Amino acid sequence: MNFTNVFGKLIAFVFLTFGILNLNDPDGIFWVVSYFIIALIPFIAKDRISDKQLRIAAAIFFFIGFLIIVGIG
């Protein structure tokens, strides 16, 4: 097991924990889904998703999060 693999699993565990802690939040469904998707990323095989697809997904999540923060979404 190399450092990248261990670090990825640690990040996945942290975001999974964040998702579980947001289950009782009034607008938690968005955050729970977001955190769980982020937690799944380290388990996706490198040959199944390209860097370009990952960057596009990250940009979409950033944009949606920005809209929620400023109160538009």
Secondary structure, DSSP 4 states (H G I P E B T S, - for coil): --HHHHHHHHHHHHHHHHHHHTTTSTTHHHHHHHHHHHHHGGGS-TTTS-HHHHHHHHHHHHHHHHHHHTT--
